[in-house]
Amino acid sequence: MKKIKIAISPCPNDTFVFYALINKKVTVDGLDFDFSFLDIEQLNMGALNHEFDICKVSYALIPQLTSNYNLLSAGGALGKKCGPLLITHHHSPFEIDSNHNVLLPGKHTTAAFLFNHFYPNNKKVSNHVFSSIGNSLVQKQFDAGVIIHESRFTYSEKGLFLIADLGEKWESKYHLPIPLGGIIIDKKMDIEVQKQINNAIKQSVDYAWENKQEVLDFCKSYAQEMSESVMLDHIHLYVNEFTHSLKAEGKAAIEKLFLAHENENSCNFMTSIVFIE
């Protein structure tokens, strides 16, 4: 059996999507998947260092990874009304300006890209683990922060206020869904094996929906500090039609993100990504 190093986040959408592969309900002949569970920025850094065969990463980082990785069509987080939120402890109405200190969930994240895209004059930014941003704002250590994952469901309970939905700003400007995180695969692998793995992830998604309670019980073990209602909201928001397959609309959204990233940075990002179906 060939061991395949695969890294995903412990967030409910990833554990839901990959449950059947983690627990060998779905298999690929000749392959043994060795899973690691890491924060999104740790995943991004691992991919930059080429530490994994398969890895969940921020879509905004993928242009810098195409020399080593292809992009799987299945397993990613991309959709509508699911983007990062810019929030604050200041009472509304509050308008952010270049003097305000802003927390981001990692410099390589799509959330950071979106903030820089829509607030290019705000340079006073710091990067923290996404799960700590809400509490840092409650303690008024920063003026604002960009939150992702389950934090979007709980920030108001902490007395925090919405400044802007960055996903809505993206959808309004480009009329496309927002690409958040995708699954990359080492391009040195045989192309047919890459396709088999992509198909196995699709089967894993199907298994999860067909055996929902079994999979949810497993997801809870990685989300012990999260209520079941928040966990379900999280899964239903991020595991959607694009998780099974990007399709033409998903690919168009990713290509738009790459183009926007390239234009803003005046860099020759590699955008010749290979999509594995």
DASUL-V135826 format. One record per pair of residues at least 4 apart in sequence whose ideal C-beta (glycine too) atoms are under 7 Angstrom apart, sorted by the first residue. I is the first residue (numbers start at 1). J is the second residue. D is the distance in whole Angstrom. If there is no record, write none. Layout:
I_J_D + I_J_D
This chain:
1_30_6 + 1_31_7 + 1_32_4 + 2_30_6 + 2_31_6 + 2_32_7 + 3_32_5 + 3_34_5 + 4_31_5 + 4_32_7 + 4_33_5 + 4_34_7 + 4_53_5 + 4_54_6 + 5_34_5 + 5_52_5 + 5_53_5 + 6_33_5 + 6_34_7 + 6_35_5 + 6_52_6 + 6_53_6 + 6_54_4 + 7_36_4 + 7_38_6 + 7_43_6 + 7_46_6 + 7_52_5 + 7_55_5 + 7_56_7 + 8_14_4 + 8_18_6 + 8_35_7 + 8_37_6 + 8_56_5 + 9_14_5 + 9_37_7 + 9_38_7 + 9_39_7 + 9_40_6 + 9_43_7 + 9_56_6 + 10_15_6 + 10_37_4 + 10_222_4 + 11_149_5 + 12_16_6 + 12_219_5 + 12_223_5 + 12_231_5 + 12_234_5 + 12_235_5 + 13_17_6 + 13_77_6 + 13_234_6 + 13_235_6 + 13_238_4 + 13_239_5 + 14_18_6 + 14_56_6 + 15_19_6 + 15_218_7 + 15_219_5 + 15_222_5 + 16_208_5 + 16_215_6 + 16_219_5 + 16_235_5 + 16_239_6 + 17_75_6 + 17_201_7 + 17_204_6 + 17_205_6 + 17_208_7 + 17_239_6 + 17_243_6 + 18_22_5 + 18_204_6 + 19_23_6 + 19_204_7 + 19_208_5 + 19_215_5 + 19_218_5 + 20_25_4 + 20_26_4 + 20_203_7 + 20_204_4 + 20_207_4 + 20_208_7 + 21_26_5 + 21_33_6 + 21_200_6 + 21_204_5 + 22_35_6 + 25_207_6 + 26_200_5 + 26_203_5 + 26_204_5 + 26_207_6 + 28_196_5 + 28_197_6 + 28_200_5 + 37_222_7 + 38_42_4 + 38_43_5 + 38_46_7 + 39_129_6 + 40_44_6 + 40_58_6 + 40_105_7 + 40_106_6 + 40_109_6 + 40_130_7 + 40_181_7 + 41_45_6 + 41_105_7 + 41_106_3 + 41_108_6 + 41_109_6 + 42_46_6 + 43_47_6 + 43_55_6 + 43_56_5 + 43_57_6 + 44_48_6 + 44_57_5 + 44_58_6 + 44_61_5 + 44_106_6 + 44_108_4 + 44_109_7 + 45_49_6 + 46_51_4 + 46_52_6 + 46_55_6 + 47_52_7 + 47_55_5 + 47_57_5 + 47_61_7 + 47_65_6 + 47_69_7 + 47_184_6 + 50_68_5 + 53_185_7 + 53_186_5 + 54_183_6 + 54_185_5 + 54_197_7 + 55_184_5 + 56_181_5 + 56_183_6 + 57_61_5 + 57_62_6 + 57_65_7 + 57_181_6 + 57_182_6 + 57_184_6 + 58_108_6 + 58_109_5 + 58_110_5 + 58_181_6 + 59_110_5 + 59_179_4 + 59_180_6 + 59_181_6 + 59_182_5 + 59_254_6 + 59_257_6 + 60_108_7 + 60_109_7 + 60_110_4 + 60_113_4 + 60_257_6 + 60_261_6 + 61_65_6 + 61_108_5 + 62_66_7 + 62_71_6 + 62_182_6 + 62_184_7 + 62_273_6 + 63_258_5 + 63_261_6 + 63_262_7 + 63_269_4 + 63_270_6 + 63_271_6 + 64_269_7 + 65_69_5 + 65_184_6 + 66_270_4 + 66_272_6 + 66_273_5 + 67_270_7 + 68_186_7 + 68_187_6 + 69_184_4 + 69_185_6 + 69_186_6 + 69_187_6 + 70_184_7 + 70_185_5 + 70_187_5 + 70_194_6 + 70_274_4 + 70_276_5 + 71_182_6 + 71_184_6 + 71_273_5 + 71_274_7 + 71_275_6 + 71_276_7 + 72_183_4 + 72_185_6 + 72_198_5 + 72_201_7 + 72_276_5 + 73_198_6 + 73_245_5 + 73_246_5 + 73_275_6 + 73_276_6 + 73_277_5 + 74_198_5 + 74_201_4 + 74_202_5 + 74_205_7 + 74_244_6 + 74_245_6 + 75_183_4 + 75_201_4 + 75_243_6 + 76_181_6 + 76_182_4 + 76_183_6 + 76_242_7 + 76_243_6 + 77_180_4 + 77_181_5 + 77_238_5 + 78_177_6 + 78_178_7 + 78_179_5 + 78_180_6 + 78_242_4 + 78_246_7 + 78_250_5 + 78_253_6 + 79_177_5 + 79_178_7 + 79_238_7 + 79_240_5 + 79_242_6 + 80_171_6 + 80_177_5 + 81_167_7 + 82_167_6 + 82_178_7 + 82_237_5 + 82_238_6 + 83_114_7 + 83_165_6 + 83_166_5 + 83_167_1 + 83_168_7 + 83_170_6 + 83_178_4 + 84_111_4 + 84_114_6 + 84_146_5 + 84_147_6 + 84_148_5 + 84_166_5 + 84_167_7 + 85_147_5 + 85_152_5 + 85_162_6 + 85_165_6 + 85_166_7 + 86_115_7 + 86_144_6 + 86_146_5 + 86_163_4 + 86_164_5 + 86_166_6 + 87_137_7 + 87_144_7 + 87_145_6 + 87_147_6 + 87_155_5 + 87_160_5 + 87_161_6 + 87_162_6 + 87_163_6 + 88_94_5 + 88_137_7 + 88_143_6 + 88_144_4 + 88_160_7 + 88_161_6 + 88_163_5 + 89_137_5 + 89_138_6 + 89_140_5 + 89_160_6 + 90_94_4 + 90_143_7 + 90_161_7 + 91_161_6 + 92_161_5 + 94_161_7 + 94_163_6 + 96_100_5 + 96_119_7 + 96_122_7 + 96_144_6 + 96_163_6 + 98_121_5 + 98_122_5 + 98_123_7 + 100_122_7 + 100_124_7 + 100_143_4 + 100_144_6 + 101_124_5 + 101_126_7 + 101_142_5 + 101_143_5 + 102_115_7 + 102_122_6 + 102_124_7 + 102_125_5 + 102_142_7 + 102_143_7 + 102_144_5 + 102_145_6 + 103_126_6 + 103_128_5 + 103_133_5 + 103_136_6 + 103_142_5 + 103_145_4 + 104_111_6 + 104_112_4 + 104_115_6 + 104_125_5 + 104_127_5 + 104_146_5 + 105_109_5 + 105_111_5 + 105_128_7 + 105_130_4 + 105_133_6 + 105_146_6 + 105_148_5 + 106_112_6 + 106_127_5 + 107_112_5 + 107_127_5 + 108_112_7 + 110_114_6 + 110_179_7 + 110_180_5 + 111_115_7 + 111_146_5 + 111_148_5 + 112_116_6 + 113_117_6 + 113_261_6 + 114_118_6 + 114_166_4 + 114_170_6 + 115_119_6 + 115_146_5 + 115_166_7 + 116_120_6 + 117_260_6 + 117_264_7 + 118_166_6 + 118_169_5 + 128_132_5 + 128_133_6 + 128_136_6 + 130_147_7 + 130_148_5 + 130_149_6 + 130_151_7 + 132_136_6 + 133_137_7 + 133_145_4 + 133_147_6 + 133_151_7 + 134_138_6 + 134_147_6 + 134_151_5 + 134_155_6 + 134_158_6 + 134_160_7 + 135_139_6 + 136_141_5 + 136_142_6 + 136_145_7 + 137_142_6 + 137_145_5 + 137_160_6 + 138_158_5 + 138_159_7 + 138_160_7 + 144_163_6 + 146_166_7 + 147_151_4 + 147_152_6 + 147_155_6 + 149_234_7 + 150_154_7 + 150_226_6 + 150_230_5 + 150_234_5 + 151_155_6 + 153_230_5 + 153_233_5 + 153_234_7 + 154_158_7 + 154_230_6 + 155_160_4 + 156_160_6 + 164_169_6 + 165_169_7 + 166_170_6 + 167_171_6 + 167_178_4 + 168_172_6 + 169_173_6 + 170_174_6 + 170_178_5 + 171_175_7 + 171_176_7 + 171_177_7 + 171_178_6 + 174_256_5 + 176_249_7 + 176_252_6 + 176_253_4 + 176_256_6 + 177_242_7 + 177_249_7 + 177_250_7 + 177_253_5 + 178_253_7 + 179_253_5 + 179_254_5 + 179_257_5 + 183_201_7 + 185_189_6 + 185_194_5 + 185_197_6 + 185_276_6 + 187_274_7 + 189_193_5 + 189_194_5 + 191_195_7 + 192_196_6 + 193_197_6 + 194_198_6 + 194_276_5 + 195_199_6 + 195_276_6 + 195_277_7 + 196_200_6 + 197_201_7 + 198_202_7 + 198_276_5 + 198_277_7 + 199_203_6 + 200_204_6 + 201_205_7 + 202_206_7 + 202_244_6 + 202_245_7 + 203_207_6 + 204_208_7 + 205_209_7 + 205_243_6 + 205_244_5 + 206_210_6 + 207_211_6 + 208_212_7 + 208_215_5 + 211_215_6 + 212_216_6 + 213_217_6 + 215_219_6 + 216_220_7 + 219_223_6 + 219_231_6 + 220_224_7 + 220_231_7 + 223_231_5 + 226_230_5 + 226_231_5 + 227_231_7 + 228_232_6 + 229_233_6 + 230_234_6 + 231_235_7 + 232_236_6 + 233_237_6 + 234_238_6 + 235_239_5 + 239_243_5 + 242_246_6 + 242_250_5 + 246_250_3 + 246_251_5 + 246_275_7 + 248_252_6 + 249_253_7 + 250_254_7 + 251_255_6 + 251_275_6 + 252_256_6 + 253_257_7 + 254_258_7 + 255_259_6 + 256_260_6 + 257_261_6 + 258_262_6 + 258_269_7 + 258_271_5 + 259_263_6 + 260_264_6 + 261_265_6 + 261_269_6 + 262_267_6 + 262_269_5 + 262_271_6
